[in-house]
């Protein structure tokens, strides 16, 4: 996990995004690993999750960066709502 954290931290510092706030939308097809990645970033745990039924929001702190992460399911019925989360 240190390698992954170092990689993200390096990119964010390079882009001048340290000590900032931002939002990330985890959006993709069914079983793509969106919730698993979010759980890994938040808790540093690898767990098997049930399919995401409703969108949920998590607050992440990566170093000095505050991130609001929105995890949206990928099944066909939810895809109609994707446009509500980004322009």
N, C-alpha and C positions, 0 to 999 in steps of 0.2 A: 504494500500500500504506500510505502514511503516513496517509491519510484513514481507512482501515479500522482501522488500529492505534489511531489517536486516538479513533475512535468506541468501540471495545471498551474502551479504557483509561478513557474518560470514564464509561461505564456502570459498570464495575467499581469505580471510585473512588466514584461516586455511591452505589452499593449497599454501600460499606464493605468490599469484598472485596480491596482492595490488600494485598500482602504475605501472601497466603493460599495455601492449597493446595486443589485441587478436582479433580473428575472431570467429564468430558463424554463422553456416548455419542453417536456419530455413527450414527444409526439411520434407515433409510428404504428406499424401494423401489429397485429396480435403476436404475442410470444416473441417480441423482438428484444426483450430484456430491459425495457425502460424502468420498470419498478425495481428490478434487481440492481440496476446501476444506481438509482436514487438511494436505495437502502445501503448500498456499499459506500457511497459518498457520505451519507448521514451518520451511519452507525459503524462503518467499517466491518459489516457482517455480510456474509454470503448466505442468504436464505432463499428457499423456494417459496414464491408468493402465489397466491390465487390470482386469476385474471382480474384486472382492474375493471370494476363495474362503473364507478363514478370517479370523476376527476377529484384529486385531492391535492392540497397545497402543503409543502414542507418548507421550513426555514432552515437553511444551511449556513454554517459559518466555516469558511475555508480560509484560514489565516485571519486576515483583517478584512475579508470580503464577506458581506452579507448578501446571500442569494435567496430569493424566493423561487422555489422550484414547483412547477405545476405539472403533475403527472396525469396524463389523459389516456384513457384506454384506447385500444386500437380495433376493437371489434366493429363490425359493419354498422350497427345501430348508432354507435357513438361518433363515427366519422362525420356525421352530419353536423355535429356541434363543434368540430375543430375550428371552424372559421370564427367562432365566438371568442377564441382565446388569443388571436393575433390578427393584425390588420391584413 
